[in-house]
Amino acid sequence: MSDIDDSDDLFAFSSSSDDGLELIDNHKIKNERFIEETVQQYDDETYFGHFRISRHVTTRITDLYRESNYIKKDRHGQFGKIPADDQVLIFMWFVGHQTASFRDVADRFNITLSSLHRIIERLTYFLSNYSPQIIKWPNNQQKRESEMSFRANGFPMAIGAIDGSHIQIDKPDNDPDSYINRKGYYSIQMQVVCDHNRKIIDFFAGYPGSVHDSRVFRNSPLCNTLEEKCGPYFLLGDSGYPLKTRWMTPFKERGQLTRRQINYNLKLSQNRYRIEHCFGILKQKFRQLYHLKFRNITKIVHFMRACCVLHNIAINDEFLEEISDDFHASNAQIQTVPQNQGILEEEDIEEDNDAKRIRDRIVDALFI
């Protein structure tokens, strides 16, 4: 998808007009020069607190966006086109503030509601469709680096961790019951693989909240390419996934585990935290992900992927540890997919015998 003109409206209140992005001609607006006079005075910490990315990351995104096809260079509204850097700031403010309404954001930046909707739509599609350059499976050297990191933390031959997260949405118009998850709210599933640095290396989303983790995986592109992508390495998953040769999961606790198996489960859990941490950072930074109120399911998935692209671009922000600490302090509020407590679909109960032999060898190697 190279452009968005022919797509349906991303948001319920999106304007279908073709005019350019306009500033509000309204003397009642208090923030007539919010970016020029207020944002420019922010210190780095305040800037990051509001926009969820650092200034140098903002500059990188703006440069890419400015050169893309998503800015209508030949269209000008009555008050002139909003510059690319302002559009990025407006989008980031919206993404990072869970409670901000469309009206609040439009008033803060002195723009019309229709302009705000178009800015959000354009940046969403721009970032989502930029994902092939940002969300990539690691090359051989990167795999070795990940393996060394997991090995140093007690689990050799792993290069990543996989899990799912439920993104809460409003009640869908079509087949709403299928979107109700185990916690009783409407959601869309997002399956993510991250490396040792919590960088997202694979993304798949769009299945309703009632669908089991293992089924989401089986229908993802990763399922048919896992052997080729992992080579001699494997990923770490929880008990919601089937045990595979390139995918290690814990032993199910039924009161009969040996000391070696318990040790294996502990080591796996100590390394799987990276994906839970990845989701925590993602949602703490881009807080619209706590509850997306958009209408079109396809476009919601684009927004989710856009946030994952932002996560990877800003992965080295110096403020990362601040977000990480914040995640630990509010872990109870993070809506990650719960452990399935051994409840699997009937077709997933039987485990792969080759995979069990590999896991048994790991159990022996890990036991001290």
C-alpha positions, 0 to 999 in steps of 0.5 A: 500500500503506497498511499491512503487516498483510496482506503476507507476512513480510518476513524469513525469521525474522519473527514472525507473531504480532500482539503489540506491540513488546516489550522483552526481560525478560532480566537478562543483557542489558548494554545495558538502557538503551543509548538513554537512557544511551549514545546520548544521550551521543554527540557529533554525529560519533559519532552520525552514525557509528553511525546514518548520519544527523544528529540533525535528520534523525532527528527529521524522520523520527521526526515523519513516522513517528509520524503515519503508519499504520505505528505500531500505536497501539492495541497494547501488549506486556507491557513497553509499546510501543517509542516511535517515536523509538527504533524509528527509531534501531533501524532506522537502526542496522541499516541502517548496520551491514553486519556486525550480525546480527539478534541483535546488534541486538536485544541491543544495544537490549534488544528481542526478535527478533520486535520487531526484525523488525517494526520493520525491516518497518514502517520499510521500508514506511513509507519506501518508500511515502513515496518519491513525496514524496521521489524526484521528477523536477525541475520546470523551475526545478530543471532549469535549476539542474542544467543550469547546474551540468553546463554549468559542469563542461563539459557543457551541456544535461544535467540528470542522470546514470543508471546501475545498481548491483547489490545482492548477495543470497543465493541466491533460491529461485526461478530462482536462475541468472537472478540471477547477474551478470557478477561471479558473485554473486546480485544485484538491479539498481537503476537510478537517475537523480541530479541535479547534487547527487547527489539521486535523481530516479528509481528503478527496481529488481527485475530479476535481475542477469543482465539487461542495463542496456539491457533494464532501462531499456526496461522501466522507466517512465522509458523511455516518459516520457523525452522528456516529462520531459527536454524540451530537456535530456538525461541522461548514461549509459555505454556500457551504454545505447543512444544516444537523443535525450534520452540521451547516451552515449560513443563506443565506443573501437575505436581510431578516435576523433577528438580531438573524440570523445575530448574528448566522452567525457572531458567526459561521464565527468567529469560522469557521476561524479555518479551513481557518487558517488551510489551510493558515498554510498548504500552507504557510509551504508546498508551493508546494501546491500552484501549484503542477506540478506532472502528476499522479492524484492519486499520487498528492493526496498522496502528498497532504495527505503527507503534511497534515500528516506533518502539524499534526506532526508539529502542536506544533512547536514553530514557529507556530505563526510566520507562522500564522502571515505570513498567515494574511499578505498574506491572499490574496494569499491563494487559498481557495475555495470561498464562493458559494454566495447561488448558490447550485446544484438543489438537494441541495436546500432543507434543512433538517427540523430537522437541521433547528429546531436545528439551530433555537434553537442555534440562540435563545441560542446565542442571547443576 
